[in-house]
Amino acid sequence: MIRLPFINRLQPAVRFLRNEHGVAAIEFALIGPVLVFGLVAMADVGLAVRDRMALDHIVRVGAQNAAQNPGTEAVLRILRAASVDSLTRSTSTAALSVGVTEECVCPEAPANTVACATTCSGQSSTFIYYVLQANTVAAGLLLPDMPIQSRARVQIR
């Protein structure tokens, strides 16, 4: 049997390559950042969904009160009161805007808005609607800012 002197020098390198100590740590180092990014992204989406649900609640409270036809200013006050402490993050609260508009349409042309004092054809009165909306921007931790809107149209008459 012939022994080659350079093989003795390669044996430590071969032993090192076959060694499996620390493989789990290296695998975690490769997968860990992806997992952390996924968790933070899910938290961003969860907070945005929670903000959307809060906007829906604000608009529903306004719609319930708008059905009694108290006027646009009264409905706007109710929307603002319902929006206090309703969003999760201060950045969403700072960007929160609520609004109420009154629309009137004729029964024969519901897509066209008219003045509320208008008498429609056939001497029918106009349908009165309140359009309530709430808007905010959900600021993400990792994801970009997401605009969120909730809107309701309530028929009064």
C-alpha positions in Angstrom: 0.0 0.0 0.0 1.3 3.3 -1.0 0.8 6.3 1.3 0.8 9.7 -0.2 2.0 12.5 2.1 -0.6 15.1 0.9 -3.5 12.9 2.0 -2.4 13.3 5.6 -2.7 17.0 5.2 -6.3 16.8 3.7 -7.7 14.7 6.5 -8.5 17.6 8.8 -10.3 19.4 6.0 -12.3 16.3 5.2 -13.2 15.8 8.8 -14.3 19.4 9.1 -16.6 19.1 6.0 -18.2 16.0 7.4 -18.8 17.6 10.9 -22.5 18.4 11.5 -22.2 20.4 14.7 -23.8 23.8 14.4 -25.9 23.0 11.4 -29.2 23.8 13.2 -27.8 27.2 14.2 -26.9 28.0 10.6 -30.3 26.9 9.4 -32.0 29.1 12.0 -29.8 32.0 11.0 -31.0 31.7 7.5 -34.7 31.1 8.3 -35.1 33.3 11.4 -35.2 36.7 9.6 -37.8 35.5 7.2 -40.0 34.3 10.2 -39.6 37.6 12.0 -40.5 39.6 8.9 -43.6 37.4 8.4 -44.7 38.0 12.0 -44.3 41.7 11.8 -46.1 41.9 8.5 -49.0 39.9 9.9 -49.1 42.3 12.9 -49.3 45.2 10.4 -52.2 43.6 8.5 -53.9 42.7 11.8 -53.7 46.3 13.0 -55.0 47.6 9.7 -58.0 45.2 9.8 -58.7 46.4 13.3 -58.6 50.0 12.2 -61.0 49.1 9.3 -63.4 47.5 11.8 -63.2 50.6 14.0 -64.1 52.8 11.0 -67.0 50.5 10.1 -68.2 50.9 13.7 -68.0 54.7 13.6 -70.0 54.8 10.3 -72.6 52.4 11.7 -73.1 54.6 14.8 -73.6 57.6 12.5 -76.0 55.6 10.2 -78.2 54.6 13.2 -78.5 58.2 14.2 -78.9 59.6 10.7 -82.0 57.4 10.2 -83.8 59.8 12.6 -82.9 62.7 10.3 -81.3 65.1 12.9 -79.4 67.1 10.2 -75.9 66.9 8.8 -74.3 68.8 11.7 -75.8 66.6 14.3 -74.7 63.4 12.5 -71.2 64.9 12.1 -71.0 65.5 15.8 -72.1 61.9 16.5 -69.4 60.6 14.1 -66.7 62.7 15.8 -67.9 61.5 19.2 -67.8 57.9 18.1 -64.3 58.3 16.6 -62.7 59.3 19.9 -60.3 56.5 21.1 -61.5 54.1 18.5 -58.3 53.5 16.5 -55.3 51.5 17.7 -52.4 53.8 16.8 -52.0 57.5 17.2 -50.8 57.9 13.6 -54.2 56.5 12.5 -56.1 58.8 14.8 -54.2 61.9 13.6 -55.1 61.1 10.0 -58.8 60.3 10.8 -61.3 62.3 8.9 -65.1 61.9 9.0 -67.7 63.5 6.8 -71.4 63.7 6.2 -73.1 64.9 3.1 -76.8 65.1 2.2 -78.0 63.9 -1.2 -81.4 64.1 -2.8 -82.5 62.0 -5.8 -85.7 61.6 -7.8 -87.2 58.1 -7.7 -87.2 57.8 -11.5 -83.5 58.7 -11.8 -81.7 57.5 -8.6 -78.2 57.9 -10.2 -78.6 61.7 -10.5 -78.5 64.0 -7.5 -80.8 67.0 -7.4 -81.5 69.8 -5.0 -83.6 68.7 -2.1 -86.3 71.3 -2.8 -86.8 69.8 -6.3 -90.2 68.4 -7.1 -89.7 65.3 -9.2 -92.0 64.2 -12.1 -95.4 62.9 -11.1 -95.4 65.3 -8.1 -93.3 62.8 -6.0 -90.9 64.1 -3.5 -87.2 63.5 -3.6 -85.5 60.7 -1.7 -83.1 62.0 0.9 -79.9 60.2 1.7 -77.1 60.9 4.2 -73.7 59.7 2.9 -71.3 59.0 5.8 -67.7 58.3 5.4 -64.6 57.8 7.6 -61.0 57.7 6.2 -57.7 57.1 7.8 -54.2 55.9 6.9 -52.9 52.8 8.6 -49.2 53.3 9.1 -47.3 50.1 8.8 -44.3 49.0 10.7 -42.7 47.2 7.7 -45.5 47.5 5.1 -46.3 50.8 3.3 -49.0 53.0 4.6 -52.4 51.7 3.7 -55.4 54.1 3.1 -58.6 52.8 4.8 -62.1 54.0 4.1 -65.6 53.1 5.3 -68.7 54.6 3.7 -72.5 54.2 4.1 -75.4 55.7 2.3 -78.6 55.9 4.5 -82.0 56.7 3.0 -84.1 59.0 5.1 -87.2 59.5 3.0 
